Amino acid sequence: MKSYLLVMGLAASTALTSTAVSAETLRLLTWGSYAPEALVDKFEAQYPDITVEVTFSNNEEMIAKLRATGGAGFDLAQPSHDRIYAAQLEYEIYKPLDLSKIDTSVMSSVHLDAVKGNTTIDGEVYAVPHQWGTSGLMADMSVAPDVSGWDDLCNPAYAGKTSMRLRRTILLGTAFAMGEDPFAMYSDLDAYQDLLDRVADKLIECKANIKAYWQGGDDLSAMMLSGEIVASETWDSTAYKLFNQNENIVFIPPETGALTWIDTFVIPAKGKADDAAYKWINFVMQPENISIMSGSTGAIAAVPGGADLLPEDKKKAVNAAFTEEDIANLKFFANIPPGVEDMEGKALEKIKAATGG
C-alpha cells in the first residue's frame, strides 16, 4: 500500500511539474487600452496554459526597451508601422514573422499591403496590421461649414478660432496642403530640409489665426465644446468622442488625405513565446474580440468593414466622417529615415520660439 501511495505521489508530482513546465507567459508590450481586462480574461480562459503579462508603452519607449535588451524581455510588441523598418535595420530587435501561423485572410488588404510594404526586409515580413486611425481636421459645421483642408486652419475667416498641436503631424499636413509630398522627400534630406523651412515659415505666419496650441485631447475637447474654437487639427478618436456630445462637430479627412497610422504586431528578436504570440494575434482579430478591443481603444480594426465592428456610438461618428473615397485617399505614414525626426524637431522648436507655442 505504501509503495502504491508513493508511486501515485510521484505521478502527481510529475504531472504538476509537467503542467508548470508547459505553462508559459505571453509578455505583451503595447499601447494603453490595447489589452482590456475582459479580453485578456477571455484569452486566458481559452488558453489556460498561457498567462498574459501586459506592459503599456508608446513607440519611442517600445524601441528603447527592445534596443536596450537586444530584443529580449517581451514576446509580442505593437509599434506603429512607420517605426519598424529603420529600427530593425539599425538595432535588429525583431524577428521575421511566420505568416503561415497568422490568418491574414481576415485582414484588410489595403492595410496589410501597407504594412508589408513598410516592414519587408530582404524578402522577410516583420509585421502585420492590427488597428488603425488617422490625424486630420475637425470642425463645428454649424459655424465653419467650409473647412476641408489643412490650410483652412489659417483661413482669415476663422481668425482666432482655430487650433493645432505643434508636433510632426501638422508639419506633414501643412506640406501636403502646400502641394508637396513630404514622404517622397525622405530620400533627399536636403530637399526635405528646404520644405521644412517653408512649412515652418507658413505656420509662423498662421500664428494670428490660432486661439491656442493644444497639448492633449482634454484641452482640445474643452475648446471645441465651449465654442472657443471652431476648427482644429485633431486625432480622429477625439473628434468621434465630441460628435457623441454635439453632432455638429465632425472629423474631416483633409482633401489631400488623412494622415494614417497603423499599429501592428511584431515579435521581438529574443521573444520566448512565439506560439502564444501567434495565438494572441489570431484571437484578437476575430470579429467578436475586435468589438471588445475597439470599444477599449476607439480605433478601427484592420479588417474589411472594421468600422462596423465599433460600438454603436463610435460607428456613427466614423460613418459621418469617412466616405469610401476618403478611405482610398488615406496617406499612410512613411518609414522615418535616420535624422528626419531631429530635423522635424528643430523645425517645431523654431515655430514654438516664434509663436510662444
Legacy VTK file of the C-alpha trace (Angstrom):
# vtk DataFile Version 3.0
C-alpha trace
ASCII
DATASET POLYDATA
POINTS 357 float
0.000 0.000 0.000
2.843 2.348 0.886
4.518 1.566 -2.424
1.261 2.312 -4.258
0.872 5.647 -2.483
4.488 6.523 -3.215
4.027 5.764 -6.893
0.809 7.808 -7.021
2.529 10.653 -5.240
5.390 10.635 -7.709
2.946 10.540 -10.610
1.025 13.510 -9.241
4.253 15.388 -8.662
5.394 14.631 -12.191
2.052 15.823 -13.595
2.279 19.087 -11.670
5.842 19.601 -12.818
4.854 18.886 -16.417
1.991 21.391 -16.206
4.273 24.020 -14.743
6.811 23.473 -17.492
4.197 23.596 -20.260
2.575 26.772 -18.928
4.015 29.943 -20.455
3.761 33.688 -20.140
2.993 35.947 -23.086
4.750 39.237 -22.360
2.894 41.872 -24.350
4.375 45.334 -24.973
1.549 47.520 -26.221
-0.377 50.769 -26.063
-2.666 51.755 -23.204
-6.158 50.260 -23.757
-4.821 47.670 -26.246
-5.171 44.810 -23.745
-8.526 45.343 -21.997
-9.005 43.138 -18.968
-12.121 41.495 -20.395
-10.202 40.381 -23.481
-7.188 39.147 -21.523
-9.507 37.109 -19.272
-11.264 35.641 -22.308
-7.947 34.684 -23.918
-6.628 33.058 -20.757
-9.890 31.100 -20.408
-9.499 29.827 -23.966
-5.788 29.088 -23.452
-5.424 28.145 -19.770
-1.767 27.242 -20.290
-0.928 30.861 -21.197
-0.756 33.854 -18.861
-0.726 37.327 -20.400
1.573 39.905 -18.822
0.964 43.423 -20.157
3.308 46.420 -20.259
1.832 49.639 -21.644
4.135 51.847 -23.690
4.429 54.022 -26.820
6.506 53.950 -29.994
9.609 55.588 -28.576
9.594 53.542 -25.383
8.968 50.264 -27.208
12.014 50.792 -29.386
14.119 51.957 -26.430
13.169 48.937 -24.292
13.866 46.437 -27.065
17.043 48.200 -28.131
18.375 48.075 -24.558
17.904 44.310 -24.398
18.654 43.369 -27.992
15.023 42.343 -28.456
14.612 40.455 -25.181
12.105 40.822 -22.354
8.922 40.696 -24.450
7.199 38.205 -26.730
4.914 40.476 -28.749
5.035 44.228 -29.359
2.824 46.733 -31.192
4.765 49.648 -32.700
3.231 51.738 -35.449
4.013 50.642 -38.979
6.429 53.501 -39.709
8.622 52.742 -36.670
9.786 49.241 -37.601
11.970 49.277 -40.718
14.680 51.689 -39.551
14.739 50.251 -36.024
15.226 46.750 -37.395
17.996 47.798 -39.780
19.825 49.654 -37.035
19.199 47.524 -33.946
17.939 44.100 -35.172
15.304 43.952 -32.432
12.626 41.918 -34.268
12.401 38.501 -35.897
10.640 37.744 -39.209
7.045 36.588 -38.921
5.898 33.128 -39.934
2.852 34.216 -41.923
1.647 30.620 -42.175
0.735 30.915 -38.483
-1.344 34.086 -38.944
-4.772 34.201 -40.566
-4.062 37.194 -42.784
-7.179 36.440 -44.847
-9.257 38.310 -42.244
-7.159 41.466 -42.632
-7.963 44.434 -44.857
-5.811 44.167 -47.974
-5.127 47.931 -48.070
-3.743 47.874 -44.517
-1.956 44.534 -44.865
-0.256 45.662 -48.079
0.722 48.990 -46.479
2.317 47.254 -43.502
4.065 44.657 -45.632
5.400 47.425 -47.843
6.840 49.241 -44.846
8.242 46.247 -42.990
9.670 43.849 -45.575
13.436 43.430 -45.330
15.362 41.017 -47.554
12.106 39.331 -48.503
11.030 38.756 -44.893
7.902 40.374 -43.426
8.286 41.736 -39.903
4.774 42.993 -39.083
1.065 42.647 -39.765
-1.634 45.242 -39.053
-3.879 45.394 -36.004
-5.727 48.707 -35.652
-5.573 51.997 -37.465
-6.586 55.605 -37.123
-5.909 58.991 -38.612
-4.989 62.560 -37.938
-6.872 65.265 -39.774
-9.292 68.057 -39.009
-12.460 68.612 -37.081
-14.875 71.490 -37.303
-18.177 72.651 -35.913
-20.104 72.535 -39.163
-22.771 74.896 -37.848
-20.247 77.760 -37.845
-17.376 76.510 -40.023
-19.005 74.529 -42.835
-16.295 75.154 -45.413
-13.350 73.536 -43.629
-11.878 70.903 -45.928
-8.078 71.213 -45.906
-5.143 71.740 -43.562
-4.689 75.310 -44.763
-8.195 76.207 -43.563
-6.738 76.408 -40.050
-5.027 79.565 -41.325
-8.091 80.947 -43.133
-8.633 84.582 -42.036
-12.359 83.848 -41.914
-11.646 81.851 -38.752
-9.056 84.187 -37.229
-8.532 83.497 -33.546
-10.867 80.493 -33.706
-8.650 77.576 -34.738
-6.122 75.336 -33.039
-3.367 72.859 -33.797
-0.764 70.815 -31.961
2.885 71.614 -32.617
4.035 68.101 -33.450
5.212 66.466 -36.660
1.663 65.807 -37.878
0.974 69.491 -38.511
4.268 69.782 -40.407
3.278 66.932 -42.694
-0.299 68.114 -43.150
0.821 71.648 -43.993
3.323 70.285 -46.507
0.578 68.349 -48.283
-1.616 71.470 -48.271
1.238 73.334 -49.985
1.129 70.796 -52.813
4.198 68.843 -51.664
4.616 65.180 -50.750
6.840 65.166 -47.653
7.179 61.387 -47.642
8.581 61.410 -51.166
11.313 63.793 -49.973
12.610 61.454 -47.278
15.068 60.155 -49.861
16.553 63.641 -50.326
17.109 65.204 -46.916
18.395 68.497 -48.355
15.119 68.911 -50.248
13.209 67.878 -47.141
15.013 70.488 -45.059
14.059 73.154 -47.591
10.451 72.013 -47.355
10.543 72.094 -43.547
11.851 75.662 -43.655
8.956 76.721 -45.880
6.434 74.856 -43.721
7.804 76.495 -40.571
7.501 79.955 -42.154
3.910 79.170 -43.153
2.945 78.069 -39.650
4.631 81.065 -38.057
2.589 83.330 -40.360
-0.507 81.442 -39.189
0.025 82.432 -35.547
-2.656 85.157 -35.580
-5.292 82.613 -36.542
-4.561 80.298 -33.624
-6.546 80.631 -30.415
-4.219 78.222 -28.617
-1.924 75.291 -29.379
-3.421 72.211 -27.806
-1.334 69.742 -25.841
-3.763 66.879 -25.247
-7.236 65.671 -26.062
-8.834 67.154 -22.936
-7.875 70.766 -23.595
-8.750 70.428 -27.267
-12.156 68.993 -26.369
-12.842 71.795 -23.908
-12.094 74.473 -26.513
-14.304 72.840 -29.150
-17.267 72.207 -26.859
-17.151 75.733 -25.424
-17.032 77.310 -28.876
-13.663 78.987 -28.220
-12.511 77.381 -31.456
-14.470 76.245 -34.483
-11.831 74.082 -36.202
-8.646 72.253 -35.323
-6.139 69.643 -36.238
-7.084 66.513 -34.317
-6.824 62.798 -33.766
-9.910 61.178 -35.229
-10.742 59.496 -31.904
-11.079 62.875 -30.178
-13.460 64.114 -32.872
-15.535 60.938 -32.584
-15.984 61.470 -28.856
-17.103 65.070 -29.370
-19.531 64.015 -32.120
-21.373 61.998 -29.500
-21.870 65.189 -27.488
-22.534 67.554 -30.391
-23.244 66.120 -33.846
-22.244 69.418 -35.459
-18.639 68.586 -34.522
-17.295 66.137 -37.103
-13.987 64.686 -38.129
-12.927 65.888 -41.582
-10.408 63.899 -43.647
-8.393 66.672 -45.345
-8.833 66.875 -49.113
-5.185 65.849 -49.518
-5.838 62.708 -47.451
-5.960 61.932 -43.741
-2.567 61.018 -42.265
-2.858 57.385 -41.284
-1.094 55.261 -38.696
-1.397 51.517 -38.339
-0.470 49.827 -35.093
0.994 46.422 -35.797
2.070 43.124 -34.319
5.802 42.330 -34.265
7.723 39.597 -32.487
10.870 40.739 -30.654
14.132 39.101 -31.678
14.577 37.230 -28.405
10.941 36.538 -27.609
10.392 33.178 -25.917
6.695 32.546 -26.588
6.192 32.742 -30.343
3.327 30.250 -30.426
1.469 32.177 -27.730
2.100 35.387 -29.661
0.581 33.943 -32.828
-2.413 32.715 -30.836
-2.967 36.231 -29.433
-2.760 37.799 -32.905
-5.341 35.416 -34.358
-7.539 35.689 -31.257
-7.827 39.481 -31.196
-8.565 39.628 -34.939
-11.734 37.556 -34.531
-14.882 39.696 -35.014
-16.323 39.122 -31.548
-12.999 40.085 -29.979
-12.450 43.063 -32.286
-15.601 44.613 -30.823
-14.168 44.324 -27.313
-10.811 45.734 -28.397
-12.224 48.628 -30.431
-14.570 49.502 -27.587
-11.481 49.981 -25.454
-9.190 51.711 -27.959
-11.670 53.663 -30.069
-9.580 52.666 -33.104
-10.710 50.694 -36.139
-9.536 47.128 -36.700
-7.577 46.481 -39.885
-10.248 44.162 -41.270
-12.835 44.682 -44.029
-15.783 46.526 -42.502
-13.790 47.307 -39.366
-15.887 50.406 -38.667
-18.997 48.211 -38.407
-17.379 46.350 -35.502
-17.070 49.528 -33.448
-19.520 50.253 -30.624
-22.651 51.948 -31.985
-21.711 55.456 -30.810
-18.273 55.330 -32.434
-19.621 53.679 -35.589
-21.995 56.578 -36.206
-19.178 59.110 -35.802
-16.880 57.242 -38.209
-19.586 56.889 -40.842
-20.306 60.611 -40.555
-16.638 61.338 -41.277
-15.424 58.906 -43.930
-16.600 58.008 -47.399
-15.129 55.181 -49.460
-13.247 57.856 -51.415
-11.689 59.132 -48.191
-10.511 55.615 -47.329
-8.949 55.266 -50.777
-7.179 58.617 -50.272
-5.507 57.771 -46.944
-1.894 58.929 -46.616
-0.035 56.232 -44.699
2.908 57.443 -42.642
6.148 56.506 -44.400
9.136 54.869 -42.735
11.144 57.516 -40.915
14.795 57.544 -42.059
17.555 58.318 -39.539
17.871 62.051 -38.948
14.371 63.044 -40.057
12.890 63.254 -36.559
15.744 65.538 -35.481
15.102 67.779 -38.483
11.394 67.924 -37.731
12.105 68.584 -34.074
14.226 71.620 -34.943
11.511 72.956 -37.239
8.987 72.632 -34.426
11.310 74.396 -31.983
11.654 77.247 -34.473
7.859 77.570 -34.673
7.446 77.401 -30.897
10.083 80.080 -30.356
8.349 82.401 -32.837
4.798 81.774 -31.675
5.088 81.059 -27.968
3.552 77.669 -28.629
LINES 1 358
357 0 1 2 3 4 5 6 7 8 9 10 11 12 13 14 15 16 17 18 19 20 21 22 23 24 25 26 27 28 29 30 31 32 33 34 35 36 37 38 39 40 41 42 43 44 45 46 47 48 49 50 51 52 53 54 55 56 57 58 59 60 61 62 63 64 65 66 67 68 69 70 71 72 73 74 75 76 77 78 79 80 81 82 83 84 85 86 87 88 89 90 91 92 93 94 95 96 97 98 99 100 101 102 103 104 105 106 107 108 109 110 111 112 113 114 115 116 117 118 119 120 121 122 123 124 125 126 127 128 129 130 131 132 133 134 135 136 137 138 139 140 141 142 143 144 145 146 147 148 149 150 151 152 153 154 155 156 157 158 159 160 161 162 163 164 165 166 167 168 169 170 171 172 173 174 175 176 177 178 179 180 181 182 183 184 185 186 187 188 189 190 191 192 193 194 195 196 197 198 199 200 201 202 203 204 205 206 207 208 209 210 211 212 213 214 215 216 217 218 219 220 221 222 223 224 225 226 227 228 229 230 231 232 233 234 235 236 237 238 239 240 241 242 243 244 245 246 247 248 249 250 251 252 253 254 255 256 257 258 259 260 261 262 263 264 265 266 267 268 269 270 271 272 273 274 275 276 277 278 279 280 281 282 283 284 285 286 287 288 289 290 291 292 293 294 295 296 297 298 299 300 301 302 303 304 305 306 307 308 309 310 311 312 313 314 315 316 317 318 319 320 321 322 323 324 325 326 327 328 329 330 331 332 333 334 335 336 337 338 339 340 341 342 343 344 345 346 347 348 349 350 351 352 353 354 355 356
